[in-house]
Amino acid sequence: MAALERHFQSNQIKFFYTIPRFHNSLGTSYTGEDKQRLAELAKANDVYIVEDDYLADLDTDSKADPIRAYNGASHVIYLRSFPK
């Protein structure tokens, strides 16, 4: 997150595209703390997050909220489409 924060501050970034759950090819997911921090970084640096949460239906943890559910989520564009 520190490297991402430096990148947001030192470059003219407008959008940050991310897949928060089961990212292809590693299959990793953001933790709740990561999502909170990402939402805060986006708001503080005026960067919009494009959250492509197309695998949300496959998550067995019903408490796993998307990034848009956290404070500072005014800078989150939420996409949810399951490809066929």
C-alpha positions as CSV (number, residue, x, y, z in Angstrom):
1,M,0.0,0.0,0.0
2,A,2.9,2.4,0.7
3,A,4.2,1.9,-2.9
4,L,0.7,2.5,-4.3
5,E,0.3,5.7,-2.2
6,R,3.6,7.0,-3.5
7,H,2.4,6.3,-7.0
8,F,-0.9,8.0,-6.5
9,Q,0.9,11.1,-5.1
10,S,3.7,11.4,-7.6
11,N,1.8,10.7,-10.8
12,Q,-1.3,12.2,-12.4
13,I,-3.4,9.1,-11.9
14,K,-7.1,9.5,-12.6
15,F,-8.3,5.8,-12.4
16,F,-7.1,2.7,-10.8
17,Y,-8.6,-0.6,-12.1
18,T,-8.7,-3.5,-9.7
19,I,-10.3,-6.9,-9.3
20,P,-10.7,-7.2,-5.5
21,R,-11.6,-11.0,-5.3
22,F,-9.9,-14.0,-6.7
23,H,-7.7,-11.9,-9.0
24,N,-6.6,-13.9,-12.1
25,S,-3.9,-15.4,-12.2
26,L,-2.9,-15.6,-8.6
27,G,-6.4,-16.0,-7.1
28,T,-5.7,-13.5,-4.3
29,S,-8.3,-11.2,-2.7
30,Y,-8.0,-8.0,-0.8
31,T,-8.4,-8.1,3.0
32,G,-10.9,-5.8,4.7
33,E,-8.0,-3.6,5.8
34,D,-6.7,-3.4,2.3
35,K,-10.1,-2.4,0.9
36,Q,-10.4,0.3,3.6
37,R,-7.0,1.7,3.0
38,L,-7.5,1.7,-0.8
39,A,-10.7,3.6,-0.4
40,E,-9.0,6.2,1.8
41,L,-6.0,6.5,-0.6
42,A,-8.3,7.1,-3.5
43,K,-10.3,9.8,-1.7
44,A,-7.2,11.6,-0.4
45,N,-5.4,11.6,-3.8
46,D,-8.5,12.2,-5.9
47,V,-8.1,8.9,-7.8
48,Y,-11.1,6.9,-8.9
49,I,-11.1,3.2,-8.3
50,V,-12.7,1.1,-10.9
51,E,-13.7,-2.0,-8.9
52,D,-14.5,-4.9,-11.1
53,D,-16.1,-7.3,-8.7
54,Y,-17.4,-9.8,-11.2
55,L,-16.5,-12.8,-8.9
56,A,-18.5,-11.6,-5.9
57,D,-21.1,-14.3,-6.2
58,L,-18.3,-17.0,-5.8
59,D,-17.1,-15.7,-2.5
60,T,-18.2,-17.9,0.3
61,D,-17.6,-15.2,2.9
62,S,-20.9,-13.3,3.1
63,K,-19.2,-10.6,5.2
64,A,-16.6,-9.7,2.5
65,D,-17.8,-6.3,1.4
66,P,-16.6,-4.6,-1.8
67,I,-14.4,-1.6,-1.7
68,R,-17.4,0.7,-2.2
69,A,-18.7,-0.3,1.2
70,Y,-15.9,1.4,3.1
71,N,-15.4,5.0,4.2
72,G,-14.1,7.2,1.4
73,A,-15.9,5.2,-1.2
74,S,-17.1,8.3,-3.0
75,H,-14.2,7.6,-5.4
76,V,-15.2,4.0,-6.3
77,I,-16.9,3.0,-9.5
78,Y,-18.4,-0.4,-8.9
79,L,-18.7,-2.9,-11.8
80,R,-20.2,-6.3,-11.4
81,S,-20.7,-8.5,-14.4
82,F,-20.1,-12.2,-14.6
83,P,-18.6,-13.1,-18.0
84,K,-20.0,-16.1,-19.8
